[in-house]
Amino acid sequence: MSKIDIAMTLYVIFMVVATFVSFKYGSIMIRKTGLFIPQALISGTINLALGVLAIMGWFTFTWGVNEFLFFGGLLLGIGILVVGEAVLITTLFLKRKKWIKINNETL
């Protein structure tokens, strides 16, 4: 594997892990506080911030390498970021009643 293949793999893995970390934060905090909208917004912001950080890292890596790799990685990153946000918000929304019920039972 070349250096570019390894960088692309790490880039995609980081974006997926960012979505997973955001989901874990959202699920734990919704169960703990019982508040859905604020915790979902914070979780989405965490995912967005980590995604933008990954895209900035990609820019730093590919700036002098190849412009096609630069723009291809940009489109890939934006695509993964949009899909990750959609999956995150959808999953949080689908599980919200169960988590709020857990919060109400612990009170």
Secondary structure, DSSP 8 states (H G I E B T S, - for coil): --HHHHHHHHHHHHHHHHHHHHHHHHHHHHHHH--SHHHHHHHHHHHHHHHHHHHHHHHHHHTTT-HHHHHHHHHHHHHHHHHHHHHHHHHHHHHHHHHHHHHHHH-
